[in-house]
Amino acid sequence: MTRTADLRSKLFAIAALAIGGLTIGHSAEAMERGELFLTQGLVCDRPSFIDAIVTLTSSGEKIEAAMAQGNAGAEEPRCMAGMLLVARYVAKARTFFVDDTAVHVHKVKVVGFGLMSSDEVIPQRLQKPMTKYVFSIAKAPGV
């Protein structure tokens, strides 16, 4: 496996953290149209927290340790992973590169969350939407 394939695998693992084995994704097109989507990967308070955790993870740090570093010293977690959230796309916040992989950080409004029952996801609406950041990855152009 090449370094790039290994990196993509690690980044995909972050993006696809599952709840009870359920894997739910979102398409870039749906996000950019402002549609509601479900996400269960890494969700942070600031773009820089996404950058730090993805960079740590891509350099070999385990996701749990990277998350602990990102959340160290905070009363409330700065980043969460694995919760099933309902969000609406706002804008692309920034892009950074790890090797030949572009990591796009997106600003979203979290409007709800999903609770897992034994056989379904039950959506719950938040009284007040929260601004958060998620990411997507893509191979850098020309690579």
C-alpha positions in Angstrom: 0.0 0.0 0.0 1.4 3.4 -0.9 1.7 6.3 1.5 -1.2 8.0 -0.3 -3.4 4.9 -0.1 -2.5 4.5 3.6 -3.3 8.2 4.3 -6.6 7.9 2.5 -7.4 4.9 4.5 -6.7 6.7 7.8 -8.7 9.8 6.7 -11.6 7.6 5.6 -11.6 5.9 9.0 -12.0 9.3 10.7 -14.7 10.4 8.3 -16.6 7.1 8.5 -16.7 6.5 12.3 -19.8 4.5 12.8 -22.5 4.2 15.4 -23.6 0.6 15.9 -22.0 -0.4 12.6 -24.2 2.1 10.6 -22.3 3.9 7.9 -23.9 7.1 6.5 -22.2 9.4 4.1 -23.1 12.6 2.3 -22.4 13.8 -1.2 -20.5 17.0 -1.9 -23.2 18.1 -4.3 -26.0 17.7 -1.7 -23.9 19.7 0.8 -23.2 22.5 -1.6 -26.9 22.8 -2.5 -27.5 23.5 1.2 -29.5 20.3 1.7 -29.7 18.7 5.1 -27.3 15.7 5.4 -26.2 13.2 8.0 -22.6 13.1 9.2 -20.9 10.9 11.7 -17.3 11.6 11.2 -15.1 14.3 12.8 -17.0 17.5 13.8 -15.1 20.4 15.4 -15.7 23.9 16.7 -13.0 25.4 14.5 -11.3 24.6 11.2 -7.9 24.6 12.9 -9.0 21.7 15.2 -9.9 19.6 12.1 -6.4 20.5 10.7 -4.7 19.4 13.9 -6.5 16.1 14.3 -6.2 15.1 10.6 -2.5 16.0 10.6 -1.8 14.1 13.8 -3.8 11.1 12.5 -2.1 11.1 9.1 1.3 11.1 10.8 0.5 7.9 12.7 -1.3 9.1 15.8 -4.3 7.0 16.8 -7.6 8.8 16.5 -8.3 8.5 20.2 -5.0 10.1 21.1 -5.4 12.9 18.5 -8.9 13.6 19.8 -7.6 13.7 23.4 -4.9 16.2 22.4 -7.5 18.4 20.5 -9.9 18.4 23.4 -7.2 18.8 26.2 -8.0 21.6 28.6 -11.5 22.3 27.4 -14.5 22.1 29.6 -16.7 21.0 26.6 -15.2 18.9 23.8 -13.8 21.0 20.9 -14.2 18.0 18.6 -16.5 14.9 18.5 -16.5 11.8 16.4 -19.1 9.2 15.9 -22.2 11.1 16.8 -24.8 11.1 14.1 -25.6 14.7 13.3 -28.0 16.4 11.0 -26.5 19.5 9.4 -26.9 22.1 6.6 -23.9 23.1 4.5 -22.8 26.8 4.9 -19.5 27.3 3.0 -16.0 25.9 2.4 -13.9 27.3 5.3 -10.4 26.2 4.1 -8.4 23.6 2.3 -5.1 22.1 3.4 -3.0 19.3 2.0 -1.5 16.1 3.5 0.8 14.7 0.9 -1.2 14.6 -2.4 -4.6 14.6 -0.6 -6.6 17.8 -0.4 -8.6 18.1 2.9 -11.5 20.5 2.5 -13.0 21.9 5.7 -16.6 22.8 5.5 -18.6 25.1 7.8 -22.0 23.7 8.6 -25.0 24.4 10.9 -25.9 21.4 13.0 -29.6 21.4 13.4 -30.2 18.0 15.0 -28.8 14.6 15.9 -29.8 11.0 15.4 -30.5 8.5 18.2 -30.0 4.9 17.3 -32.8 2.6 18.3 -32.5 -1.1 17.8 -33.5 -0.9 14.1 -33.6 2.8 13.0 -32.3 6.3 13.5 -34.6 8.7 15.3 -33.8 12.3 14.4 -34.0 14.9 17.1 -34.0 18.7 16.4 -31.8 21.1 18.3 -33.6 24.1 19.8 -30.7 26.3 18.6 -28.5 25.3 15.6 -24.7 25.2 16.2 -22.0 26.2 13.8 -19.5 23.4 13.4 -16.9 22.2 10.9 -16.6 18.9 9.1 -14.2 17.7 6.3 -14.1 15.9 3.0 -11.0 14.6 1.2 -10.0 14.6 -2.5 -6.9 13.7 -4.5 -5.1 16.9 -5.3 -5.4 18.0 -9.0 -2.8 16.8 -11.3 -1.7 13.9 -9.1 
